[in-house]
Amino acid sequence: MIIGLAQHLKQDFGIDFHEQSLLDEAFTHASYVNEHPKQNLKYYERIEFLGDAVMQLCVSEYLFKRYPGMPEGKLSRLRAAMVCEDSFSKFAKECHFDEYIRLGKGEEKSDARQRPSLLCDIFESFIGALYLDQGKDEVVSFISKVVFPKLDLGWFDHFFDHKTALQEYLQQDGECQIDYKLVAQEGPDNERRYRMAVFANGEELGQGTGYSKKAGEQAAAAQALKKFGQAATK
């Protein structure tokens, strides 16, 4: 199982662990350790503790640089939405980490593999293991592929209102006709993404993709704001 995980990480993310034992520990549940007492195994909780702190730091640094005008309270709330059980469990599923957790028989029967709290823990423990094995830069490289793009896909758009910010910017000198149009639909029905374009007086200003048309509109508005050197911080 862990061998398969190493191959998966190398193939999908270009990550090749130097210390295999760190990866073993990060994906091993206490129930599995209890069922194999002679193997002197370790389970993930200590590495998870480290991984949580590393994620807090990396996400904080990214948000601080990406949103230079955003006040501290808003930054804290956005970070809390990104660094939480709900988000981490989804990231873990997306990375197929649930397939590689070593569980005891009882936990396996209780469907613990799909438990959000466990998936969150495993994601954090993987981050901790990656940090110990290869340092912060490799962690940032990984979450730049898995976590940060979700901002542009609209996962956290309830913290922003790019559309209102764009409207206020475009109409500061008078009326401006703003329209949003569907450009394309991508992906299967259960993971459908919508590419939307925003127009001002008939001129296209930007495109964006989200898991709903509203999220796509927000992403398109965000791209338009970037074009003008603006950002929604409300």
Backbone torsions as a table, in degrees:
resi	resn	phi	psi	omega
1	MET	NA	-48.6	-179.6
2	ILE	-69.2	-33.0	176.1
3	ILE	-61.6	-42.6	176.9
4	GLY	-62.0	-36.8	178.0
5	LEU	-63.9	-44.0	179.8
6	ALA	-60.3	-40.7	178.5
7	GLN	-66.9	-40.3	179.0
8	HIS	-62.3	-45.2	-179.4
9	LEU	-64.3	-39.2	-179.6
10	LYS	-70.1	-41.5	-177.0
11	GLN	-72.6	-44.2	-173.3
12	ASP	-90.4	-27.8	-174.7
13	PHE	-126.0	-1.9	180.0
14	GLY	68.2	25.5	-178.4
15	ILE	-103.8	125.3	179.7
16	ASP	-124.0	104.2	-176.3
17	PHE	-67.1	138.4	175.9
18	HIS	-83.9	-42.1	180.0
19	GLU	-105.3	97.0	-178.2
20	GLN	-59.7	-31.0	-177.9
21	SER	-62.3	-30.9	177.5
22	LEU	-66.2	-41.0	178.6
23	LEU	-67.4	-40.5	176.6
24	ASP	-57.8	-47.9	-177.5
25	GLU	-64.7	-41.3	-175.7
26	ALA	-64.8	-25.4	-176.6
27	PHE	-111.0	17.1	-178.9
28	THR	-109.9	124.9	179.4
29	HIS	-86.9	153.4	-178.9
30	ALA	-57.8	-33.6	-179.2
31	SER	-64.1	-34.0	178.3
32	TYR	-70.8	-40.5	178.1
33	VAL	-61.7	-42.4	-179.3
34	ASN	-64.2	-29.9	-179.3
35	GLU	-85.5	-7.9	-179.9
36	HIS	-132.3	61.3	-173.6
37	PRO	-63.8	-26.1	-176.9
38	LYS	-79.4	-9.1	-175.8
39	GLN	-91.3	-4.5	178.7
40	ASN	52.4	48.4	-177.9
41	LEU	-84.8	160.1	172.6
42	LYS	-116.7	149.9	177.0
43	TYR	-111.3	174.3	-159.1
44	TYR	-76.5	-10.8	-164.5
45	GLU	-62.4	-38.0	179.4
46	ARG	-67.8	-41.7	178.9
47	ILE	-69.8	-33.1	176.9
48	GLU	-60.2	-42.0	178.5
49	PHE	-55.8	-44.5	178.9
50	LEU	-68.9	-42.8	-178.1
51	GLY	-60.7	-37.2	178.1
52	ASP	-60.7	-45.9	-179.5
53	ALA	-65.2	-39.3	179.6
54	VAL	-64.6	-42.4	178.3
55	MET	-64.1	-41.6	177.6
56	GLN	-56.9	-45.2	-178.6
57	LEU	-67.1	-49.1	-175.9
58	CYS	-64.5	-42.9	179.3
59	VAL	-68.4	-40.6	178.1
60	SER	-59.4	-46.5	-179.4
61	GLU	-63.3	-41.8	-179.8
62	TYR	-63.6	-47.5	-178.9
63	LEU	-65.7	-39.0	179.1
64	PHE	-58.4	-41.2	-178.5
65	LYS	-80.5	-35.0	-176.0
66	ARG	-74.2	-34.7	-176.4
67	TYR	-120.8	75.3	-175.1
68	PRO	-63.9	-21.4	-179.4
69	GLY	-97.8	1.4	-175.3
70	MET	-82.1	129.9	179.8
71	PRO	-68.5	161.9	-174.4
72	GLU	-58.0	-42.7	-178.4
73	GLY	-61.8	-40.9	178.7
74	LYS	-68.0	-41.5	176.7
75	LEU	-59.4	-41.7	-179.0
76	SER	-64.5	-42.0	-179.1
77	ARG	-68.7	-38.8	178.2
78	LEU	-66.6	-43.0	177.2
79	ARG	-60.7	-40.4	-180.0
80	ALA	-62.6	-33.1	178.6
81	ALA	-72.7	-31.7	-178.4
82	MET	-84.4	-35.7	-177.2
83	VAL	-104.9	75.3	-178.1
84	CYS	-150.7	170.9	-176.4
85	GLU	-60.3	-44.5	-176.6
86	ASP	-61.7	-46.4	-179.2
87	SER	-68.0	-47.4	-177.0
88	PHE	-64.2	-37.0	179.2
89	SER	-65.2	-36.6	177.5
90	LYS	-69.0	-40.3	177.6
91	PHE	-62.5	-41.5	-179.9
92	ALA	-61.7	-43.3	178.2
93	LYS	-64.0	-42.6	-179.3
94	GLU	-61.4	-34.1	178.9
95	CYS	-85.9	0.1	-179.0
96	HIS	63.2	27.3	179.5
97	PHE	-67.4	-26.1	-179.5
98	ASP	-60.5	-26.3	-176.8
99	GLU	-74.6	-13.9	-170.7
100	TYR	-116.6	5.1	-179.9
101	ILE	-72.9	133.8	176.6
102	ARG	-91.6	111.3	-176.2
103	LEU	-116.7	153.7	170.3
104	GLY	-72.7	163.9	-175.6
105	LYS	-60.9	-40.0	-179.5
106	GLY	-64.2	-44.4	178.9
107	GLU	-66.4	-35.4	178.3
108	GLU	-63.9	-42.8	-179.8
109	LYS	-66.7	-30.1	-179.4
110	SER	-84.6	8.7	177.3
111	ASP	63.2	34.3	-179.6
112	ALA	-61.7	-24.3	-177.8
113	ARG	-60.0	-24.9	-179.7
114	GLN	-103.0	6.1	-177.8
115	ARG	-74.4	122.3	-177.6
116	PRO	-54.8	-40.1	-178.4
117	SER	-63.3	-39.6	179.2
118	LEU	-70.4	-42.3	178.6
119	LEU	-60.9	-40.0	175.9
120	CYS	-60.7	-47.1	179.6
121	ASP	-59.3	-42.9	-177.8
122	ILE	-66.6	-39.1	177.6
123	PHE	-61.8	-44.1	178.8
124	GLU	-64.9	-41.2	-179.3
125	SER	-67.6	-35.4	175.4
126	PHE	-62.5	-43.7	178.3
127	ILE	-60.1	-42.6	178.3
128	GLY	-62.3	-42.5	179.4
129	ALA	-65.4	-42.0	179.5
130	LEU	-63.8	-39.8	177.8
131	TYR	-62.8	-46.1	179.7
132	LEU	-64.9	-35.4	-175.3
133	ASP	-80.8	-38.2	-170.5
134	GLN	-136.0	-1.9	174.4
135	GLY	91.3	174.6	-174.0
136	LYS	-63.8	-39.1	-177.0
137	ASP	-59.1	-38.9	179.7
138	GLU	-70.7	-34.9	175.0
139	VAL	-61.9	-46.4	179.3
140	VAL	-61.5	-39.9	177.9
141	SER	-61.1	-42.9	-179.8
142	PHE	-66.6	-50.1	-176.2
143	ILE	-73.1	-16.9	173.4
144	SER	-69.4	-23.1	176.9
145	LYS	-90.0	-34.3	-169.6
146	VAL	-102.2	-39.4	-170.9
147	VAL	-102.4	-55.6	-172.0
148	PHE	-61.4	-35.1	178.2
149	PRO	-60.9	-19.9	-179.3
150	LYS	-65.6	-23.4	174.8
151	LEU	-62.3	-41.8	-179.1
152	ASP	-77.4	-17.7	178.7
153	LEU	-91.2	1.2	173.0
154	GLY	90.2	11.2	-178.9
155	TRP	-61.8	-30.1	-173.6
156	PHE	-121.5	24.8	-174.4
157	ASP	-68.7	-13.4	176.4
158	HIS	-67.1	-10.6	176.2
159	PHE	-91.7	-8.6	-176.2
160	PHE	-127.9	162.9	169.3
161	ASP	-139.6	75.2	-178.5
162	HIS	-62.7	-35.0	-177.1
163	LYS	-63.9	-45.0	179.0
164	THR	-65.4	-41.5	179.3
165	ALA	-61.6	-41.2	179.1
166	LEU	-66.4	-43.1	179.4
167	GLN	-59.9	-46.0	-179.8
168	GLU	-63.1	-38.2	-179.8
169	TYR	-68.0	-45.6	-176.2
170	LEU	-72.1	-28.4	-175.5
171	GLN	-101.6	12.4	-179.0
172	GLN	-66.7	-23.6	179.3
173	ASP	-110.6	12.7	179.7
174	GLY	140.7	178.8	-177.8
175	GLU	-66.4	146.1	178.6
176	CYS	-147.4	129.6	-179.1
177	GLN	-82.5	115.5	-177.7
178	ILE	-112.1	128.0	-178.9
179	ASP	-132.2	148.9	175.5
180	TYR	-120.0	133.4	-177.7
181	LYS	-131.7	144.4	176.6
182	LEU	-75.7	125.7	-179.5
183	VAL	-97.6	-43.0	-177.5
184	ALA	-162.7	157.9	172.6
185	GLN	-117.7	134.3	-174.4
186	GLU	-129.6	147.2	173.5
187	GLY	89.2	168.2	179.2
188	PRO	-69.3	169.3	-174.4
189	ASP	-57.9	-38.3	-176.5
190	ASN	-80.4	-8.6	177.5
191	GLU	-136.7	37.9	-176.5
192	ARG	-66.4	133.5	176.7
193	ARG	-119.4	144.5	-175.0
194	TYR	-116.8	122.2	176.5
195	ARG	-95.3	119.4	-177.9
196	MET	-115.4	152.0	176.1
197	ALA	-122.6	145.8	177.9
198	VAL	-112.2	137.3	-178.3
199	PHE	-124.5	144.3	173.7
200	ALA	-124.5	115.4	-176.5
201	ASN	52.2	40.0	176.9
202	GLY	86.1	-7.6	-179.2
203	GLU	-97.7	127.2	179.3
204	GLU	-71.6	131.5	-178.3
205	LEU	-108.5	-24.3	-178.1
206	GLY	177.9	162.9	176.6
207	GLN	-129.0	154.0	178.0
208	GLY	-155.3	158.0	-176.9
209	THR	-123.0	140.3	177.1
210	GLY	-150.2	171.4	-178.8
211	TYR	-83.3	4.7	170.1
212	SER	-147.2	164.6	179.7
213	LYS	-65.2	-36.2	179.0
214	LYS	-64.8	-41.7	177.9
215	ALA	-65.2	-37.7	176.9
216	GLY	-64.2	-38.8	177.3
217	GLU	-64.2	-42.6	178.3
218	GLN	-61.9	-41.7	179.9
219	ALA	-65.7	-38.9	178.2
220	ALA	-65.2	-42.2	178.0
221	ALA	-63.3	-38.3	178.6
222	ALA	-62.3	-41.2	178.6
223	GLN	-65.6	-38.2	177.6
224	ALA	-64.7	-40.8	178.7
225	LEU	-63.2	-39.1	177.6
226	LYS	-61.8	-37.8	179.1
227	LYS	-58.9	-36.0	-178.9
228	PHE	-94.6	5.1	179.5
229	GLY	73.4	27.6	-179.6
230	GLN	-113.5	169.3	176.5
231	ALA	-152.0	143.6	176.1
232	ALA	-84.1	120.9	-179.5
233	THR	-123.2	11.7	-176.4
234	LYS	-81.9	NA	NA
